[in-house]
């Protein structure tokens, strides 16, 4: 048996990804609707494995990446997992980023065209996943965007590298600096997606330009409104049929050539980003951003900024710079804002020797 012979999809036993192959198309679905299709650590490994199989299977000529349901394509990394696992062990976030890189690389180096079927919001790493794909078709109720600077992270998993190439410098900065969501029709105008398919229905009829209020009603199934992804599926299938009516070797090399600037910017920055993000997880910013998300409360941006101008402030660390020592037990490296030793409980002196 050939090592690279086609494998049945049930041989993979994925738990968080659905993988199908039929009619020359590989379909990879992030199946975590309860988390708005945010990818977990396990999910990243499964996604990379599915893309690798699709790349090696000669029966597959095009690949579709999508999310489960109609609310979200992908919302990036699972922030709850970040808060529970990686804020306390930043060195493990470096390992997690290695898996994320492998996932993105599996799209870039697939050797076959990858179509993003955007069935709902694509934010954070979800938007970066769209950027990694070759083509994108969005449902009209969907939107794209980044969230890094509002959750204590930086969108250097593809967004900082590729958005300037895709939408231009100023629009890229607007998306990255403000995190304002980009509706599907505007995303089409900006070049973030190739096509937009109607997806909001009322009384059996598709609405070509639904209002935000109509989208909300459709997502809740109120007032006769509903979300219907049949037109999205038709657009994606039509696009895939076009892609299959080409020579596979020519397609593979065309993709490789067209990837030049994406590969160039990615290869020069992503390993640096991996190290910086891992180190950054010791800072107060991700601690506040992820904790606020888990506690379902607003992020206190002002408090973090105030600490930068306070005498003992240190926004780089959750409880201030590690500059205090305890005369009682000799513990060193205690945070500047501590009033008592975290080891023995003795009162501490402020840096410089002044009593608190």
N, C-alpha and C positions, 0 to 999 in steps of 0.2 A: 504493500500500500504506500502511495506517495505521502511523504511527510506533510505536504501542503494540500492534500486532498480536502475537498469540502467537508466540513463537519456539521452534523445536525445541531440546531440551536439548543435542543434540550440537553445536550452534552455539557453545557456550561453551568447549569443549575444556579443562575443568578437569583439574587433575592431582592435587589433594589433597582434592577434594570430589566426591562422587557426587550427581548431581541428576536426579530423575525427576519426570515429571508424568503423571498418569493418573487418570481417574475423579474429577476435580475436586480432587485432592490433590497438592500439591507435596511431594516428599520430599527433604530435604537431609541428606546423610550425611557427617560428617567421616571421611575415609578415610585415616587414619594409624595403623592398629592396631599397627605396630611401635613407635610412640611413645605408645601408650595414648591415641590420638586427641587428643594435645596439638596445639593449633593453632600453626602457624608463621606467619611474616609473610605468606607467599604464601597460605596457607590462609585467613587473615582476609580478604584481598581477594576470594578466591573465594566465601567465605560471604556477604559483603555483596552481591556481584553476583548470587548465586543468590536471596537474599531479595528483592532489588530486582526481579528478573524475576518472581518469584512474586507480588509485590505488584501489578505492572502487568498481569499476565496475567488477563484476565477469566474464563478457563476454570478458574482455580484458586480454590477457595473456602476451603481450609484448608491449612496447612503443617505438616509434621512435621519436627522436627530430631532427629537421632540420631547415633550413632557406629557405626563398623564393628566387627563381631565381637560378643563377649559379655563382654569383660573391662572395657571402659571406654566410657562415653558421651562424656566429654571430661575431660581432666585439666588443662585450662587452657593457659597458654602453655608452649611448649617450653623447659624450663629449660636444656637443653643449648645451644639457640640463644641464650638470654639470656647464658649464661656465655661463649660464643664470640664473640658480636657486640656485646651491649649493655653489658656491664660495662666494656669498653674504650672505647665511644663512647656515653656517656649521652645525648648530644644526639639520637642516632638512636632511642633509646628513646622520646623525646617523639614522634617521627614514627610509631613503632610503635603508641603509644597512640592516635594519631589514627585509625589503621586499626582498632584494637580498638573505639574509640568508634563508628566507622562501622558495624561489625558489630553491636554491641548496638543502636544506633539503627535498624538495618535490621529488627530483630525488633520493637522497640517501635512503629515507624511503618509496619509492614507493611500495616496496614489490614485484615488478615485474622487469624483466630485461629491462633496457633502452639502446637503441642503438642510438648512434649519427650518423646520416647520414650527413657526412661532404661534402656539395655541393659546397664549396668555402672556402675562408680564414676563419680561426677560431683563432682569436687573442684576447688578453686581457681576459675579462670575457667570451668570446667565447671559448677560449682554456680551461678555468676553467670549463665551462659547459661540454666540452668533457671529462675532467678528472672526473667530477662527474658521468658521465654515466658509465654503466657497460662495454659496448663494443662500438667500433667505426669502421665505414667503411668510407674511404675517397676517393673522386674523385681524379684522378691523378693530376689535375691542382690546387688542394687545397694546402694550407700550414697552419701550426700552429705556434703560437708564443705568446709572452707576450710583453707588451708595457709600463708597469708601470713606470719604471725609466726614461722614455723619455717623459712622459706626466704629471709628477708631482704627481704620485700615487705609491702605492705599491701593488703588485699582491698577496695580502693575502686573496683573496676570493677563495682559493683552490689551487693556483699554488705553493706558498711557502710551503704549507702543503703537497701537493700530488706529485709534480714533483720529489722530491728525492725518493719517494717510487716507482715511475713509471720508471724513466730513470736513476736513480742513482745520487749521490751527484754532481759530476763534471758537468755532462750534464745539470742537473737542474740549477746549478749556471750559466752556459753558457747562457741558455735561459733567465734566470731572470736578469742577469747582462748586457748582450749585446743586448737583444731583437732581436737577429738575427732570421729571419723566418726559420722554419724547413719544407722543402718540403715533400710532401706526402710519397715518397719512403723512405726518411730518417726517417720520423716519424714512418713508419712501422718497420724499422730496430731498432729504439730506443725503440719501444714498446708503443708509444703514440696512435697508432691505431692497429686494428686487421687485416684489409684487405685494399687493395687499388684497385680501379676499374678504368680501362682506361676511359678517358672522353674527350680526344682531338681527333677530327676526321679531316681527309682530304680526299676528294673524296669518301666518304662513308666508309672509313677504319679507324679503331681506331689505334692511334699511341701508342705503349707500353711505350716508353720513350721519350716523347716530350721535346724539348729544351725550355728554358724560352722564347725565341723569338717566338716559335711556339705556346706556351700557350697564349702569348699576342695577336698574330694574331687571334687565335681561339676566344678569348674573345671579339675581335673587329669584328669578322666575315670577316676577310680579307684573300685574297689569297686562297680561297677555304677551309680554316680552320673553324671549329666551335666546340662549346662545346656540348656534347651529354651525358646526365646523365642516359641513359637507362641501361647501364651496372652497374652503381652505384645502381640504383633501384633494379636490378635483384639480386645483391649481398646482399642488405639489406633484400629483401624479402626472399631469401634463408636462411639467418641467422635467421630471425624471424620464419620461418617454423621449423627450428631446435629447437628453443626455445619453441615453442608451443607443440612440441612432448615430453613434460616432465610433471611431476606431479607438479601442481602449489604450493602446500604447501611445498614440498621439495625445489622447486626453491626459494620460499620466504625466507626460513630459510638459504639456501645456500648463498643467497645474504647477509643476515644479518650477517652471520659468516664471509664472505669474506670482509665485510665492516669494520672489526674490526679496522685495522690500520688507515683507512680513517676517521672513526668516532672518533677515539682516538685523532689524530692530529687536526682534525677540531674542536672538542668540547673544546679543551684546548686553542685554539688560536683565534677563529673567533670573539668572543665577545670583546676580547682585540683589535683585528683589527678594529672592528666597531667603538670603541671609539677613537682609535688613528687616523683613517682616518678622522673622523668628526673634530677632533681638528686640524689636519694637513691642513684642508681646509682654515684655517686662514693664512697660510704661503704664502711666495712669490712663492714657487715652483709650486703648482697647479695653482696659478694665472697666472704665465708666461706660463706654459704648456698648460692650457686650452685656454688662450687668443690667444696664437700663433696658436693653432688649429683652433679656430673660425675665426681668421684673415688670415688663410692660408699662414702663413709665417714660416720660420725656428725658432725653439726655441733657445733663447740666453742662452745656458747653461753657457758660460763663464762669462756673466754678473752676474749671480747668485753666481757663485763661487768667483768672485772678491769681492763681497760684504762681504764675510766672513772674508776677511783680511783688509778691509778698516776700518779706525778709528771709523767711525759712522755706519759701515755696520751691517746689521742684515738680513741675508738671510731667517730667520724664519718669517719675516714680509715684506709686500710689500713695505713699505716706511721707514723702520728702526724701532728700538725699541721705545716704547712709553715712552720717558723720558723727554720731554721738557714741559715747562710751559710758559704761556703768561703773562707778567707783565701788559699788557693792560687790558685784560678782566678776567684774572685769570684761563683761561682754562688749564687743566692739561692732561698729557698723550698724548701729541702731538708727532708725529713721529720725529725721530732724524734728518732726512734729510730735514725737512720742513724749509724754510727760513722765512716764514710768517705764522701767526696764521691762521688756517683754520676756525676759528670762527669769529674773528674781523678783520683780515688782518694785524695786527700790526707786525713789524719785531720781529723775535725771536732771542734769544741768544743760542749759542751752549751749550751743557751740560758742566758744569764746570764754566759757566759764561763768556766765551770768546765771544766777538762780532763776528758775521759772516761777 
